[in-house]
């Protein structure tokens, strides 16, 4: 399962590509390395947010508990991703908990150090603005898909994002090379496992998906796109 091992594939999409190599080198020079064991918390919801995080090796998921007690997992970040809440006030607090899905090496970027680097290098500031804009759009579209098109639309959107992130196209189908449990899918859309079971069973009955060796195969991604009113966003936006 995704939560039990690191993701290691050259085709995965990451968000640090928005920074030039020169600026990534500048950021790496500022980072303090932190080792994180599998299932450990990098931070908890409510902790003070004064850093950004770069995954040098490993994978991290961001989760929170809803008011009705459901676990909601909105983000999976992997090697090459930069993430973190970084607002306009030093008293900003984390809105999620970050949990390592495997042993990780994390580069921690202190807010003050980053501010000085941006002040000294205007091109780094431009790259940072691009990264913030990208993350805002990424979040807005994901929340839209979860909120506006019902549970089936949320599931369809999530399956498309999984296909873009972990899929391989072959013989007019998309084979997902990572295994996702129904419980994991339920936590991504804020639904119960029973609800996800019913929706997946119907999609399988309608020949939209099927399973091979316990892994998902998407037979008709066009149908899924219709359900969630897909706008055809690029893969670096439409990812898990």
C-alpha positions in Angstrom: 0.0 0.0 0.0 1.1 3.6 -0.5 1.3 4.2 3.2 3.6 1.3 3.8 6.5 2.2 1.4 8.2 5.0 -0.3 7.3 6.0 -3.9 10.2 5.6 -6.2 9.6 6.3 -9.9 11.3 8.7 -12.3 7.9 9.7 -13.9 6.4 11.2 -10.8 5.5 14.9 -10.9 7.0 17.3 -8.3 6.6 21.0 -7.7 10.2 22.2 -7.2 10.6 22.3 -11.0 9.1 25.9 -10.6 12.5 26.9 -9.2 15.6 27.3 -11.5 18.5 25.0 -10.7 20.5 28.0 -9.4 17.7 29.0 -7.0 17.2 25.4 -5.8 20.9 25.3 -5.0 20.4 28.5 -3.0 17.5 27.0 -1.1 19.4 23.7 -0.4 22.3 25.7 1.1 19.8 27.2 3.6 18.1 23.9 4.6 18.6 22.1 7.8 18.3 18.3 7.3 15.9 16.3 9.4 15.5 12.5 9.5 12.0 11.3 9.9 11.0 7.7 10.5 8.0 6.0 8.9 4.7 7.0 10.6 6.4 9.9 12.5 4.9 13.4 12.5 6.9 16.2 10.9 4.4 18.6 12.4 0.9 18.5 13.9 -2.2 20.5 13.2 -2.1 23.7 15.3 1.7 23.9 15.5 3.3 27.2 14.6 4.0 27.4 10.9 7.4 29.1 10.4 9.1 26.8 7.9 8.8 25.3 4.4 9.8 21.7 3.8 11.6 20.0 0.9 11.5 16.3 0.6 15.0 15.1 -0.3 14.0 11.5 0.0 10.8 9.8 1.0 7.1 10.6 1.0 4.8 12.6 3.3 1.0 12.8 3.5 -0.9 15.8 5.0 -4.0 14.9 6.9 -6.5 16.5 9.3 -9.5 15.3 11.3 -12.8 16.9 10.3 -15.4 18.2 12.8 -17.3 14.9 12.6 -14.2 12.8 13.3 -13.4 11.6 9.8 -9.8 11.4 8.7 -9.2 13.5 5.6 -6.0 13.2 3.5 -5.7 15.9 0.9 -2.1 15.8 -0.1 0.7 13.3 -0.8 4.1 14.8 -1.4 7.1 12.9 -2.6 10.8 13.3 -3.3 11.3 16.7 -5.0 8.3 18.4 -3.5 8.3 21.6 -1.5 5.3 22.2 0.8 4.1 24.0 3.9 1.8 26.8 5.1 3.7 30.1 4.8 1.4 33.1 5.3 1.7 36.8 5.8 1.9 36.6 9.6 4.5 35.0 11.9 1.7 33.6 14.0 0.3 31.4 11.3 -0.5 27.8 12.5 -0.5 24.5 10.6 -3.8 23.5 9.2 -2.8 19.9 8.7 -0.6 17.2 10.3 2.3 15.9 8.2 3.0 12.2 8.5 5.9 10.3 6.9 4.7 7.3 4.9 8.2 5.9 4.9 11.6 6.8 6.3 12.3 10.4 5.0 15.0 13.0 4.7 13.5 16.4 4.9 15.2 19.8 4.2 13.7 22.4 6.5 13.7 26.1 5.3 13.3 28.6 8.1 11.0 31.6 7.3 13.5 34.2 8.3 16.4 32.7 6.3 14.1 32.4 3.2 13.0 36.1 3.6 16.7 37.2 3.6 17.5 35.0 0.5 14.6 36.5 -1.4 15.6 40.0 -0.4 19.1 39.3 -1.7 18.1 37.6 -4.9 15.1 39.0 -6.8 14.9 36.1 -9.2 14.4 33.8 -6.3 11.5 35.9 -5.3 9.9 35.5 -8.8 10.3 31.7 -8.6 8.8 31.8 -5.1 5.8 33.8 -6.4 5.3 31.2 -9.2 5.4 28.4 -6.6 2.9 30.1 -4.3 0.5 30.7 -7.3 0.9 27.0 -8.4 0.1 25.7 -4.9 -2.9 28.0 -4.6 -4.3 26.8 -7.9 -3.5 23.2 -7.0 -5.4 23.5 -3.7 -8.4 25.4 -5.2 -9.0 22.9 -7.9 -8.7 20.0 -5.6 -11.1 21.5 -3.1 -13.5 22.4 -5.9 -13.6 18.8 -7.0 -14.2 17.5 -3.5 -17.0 20.0 -2.7 -19.0 20.8 -5.8 -19.7 17.5 -7.6 -20.8 15.1 -4.9 -19.0 12.0 -3.6 -18.9 10.4 -7.0 -17.4 13.5 -8.6 -14.8 13.6 -5.8 -14.0 10.0 -6.3 -13.7 10.5 -10.1 -11.4 13.4 -9.6 -9.2 11.5 -7.2 -9.0 8.5 -9.6 -7.9 10.9 -12.4 -5.3 12.4 -10.2 -4.0 8.9 -9.2 -3.9 8.0 -12.9 -1.8 11.1 -13.7 0.5 10.5 -10.8 0.9 6.7 -10.8 -0.6 5.5 -14.1 0.8 3.8 -17.1 -1.2 3.8 -20.3 -1.3 0.5 -22.1 -3.8 -1.0 -24.6 -6.4 1.8 -24.2 -6.4 1.5 -20.4 -4.5 3.1 -17.6 -2.8 0.7 -15.1 -2.1 2.1 -11.6 1.1 0.7 -10.4 0.6 1.6 -6.8 -2.1 -0.2 -4.7 -4.7 2.0 -3.0 -7.1 0.5 -0.5 -10.7 1.6 -0.3 -10.0 3.1 3.1 -7.3 5.3 1.6 -9.6 6.5 -1.2 -12.3 7.2 1.4 -9.9 9.4 3.4 -9.0 11.3 0.3 -12.6 12.4 -0.4 -14.0 12.6 3.2 -16.3 9.6 2.7 -16.9 6.3 4.5 -15.3 3.2 3.2 -18.7 1.7 2.6 -19.7 4.6 0.4 -16.5 4.2 -1.7 -17.1 0.4 -1.9 -20.5 1.0 -3.4 -19.3 3.6 -5.9 -16.3 1.5 -7.0 -18.6 -1.5 -7.4 -20.9 0.5 -9.7 -18.0 1.8 -11.8 -16.7 -1.8 -12.1 -20.2 -3.0 -13.1 -20.3 -0.2 -15.8 -16.9 -1.3 -17.1 -15.3 2.0 -16.2 -12.7 0.3 -14.0 -11.5 -3.1 -13.0 -8.8 -4.7 -10.9 -5.8 -6.7 -11.9 -3.7 -8.4 -9.1 -5.4 -6.1 -6.6 -4.4 -2.9 -8.5 -6.8 -0.5 -10.2 -7.1 -0.3 -14.0 -9.0 2.6 -15.5 -10.8 1.5 -18.7 -12.7 4.7 -19.4 -11.1 7.8 -18.0 -13.3 10.0 -20.3 -16.3 8.9 -18.3 -14.6 9.9 -15.1 -13.7 13.3 -16.6 -17.4 13.9 -17.4 -18.5 13.1 -13.8 -16.1 15.7 -12.3 -16.4 18.3 -15.1 -12.7 18.0 -15.8 -11.2 21.1 -17.3 -8.1 19.3 -18.7 -5.6 20.9 -16.3 -1.9 20.0 -16.9 -0.6 17.0 -15.0 1.5 19.1 -12.6 -1.8 20.6 -11.3 -4.0 17.5 -11.7 -1.9 15.2 -9.5 -2.5 13.5 -6.2 
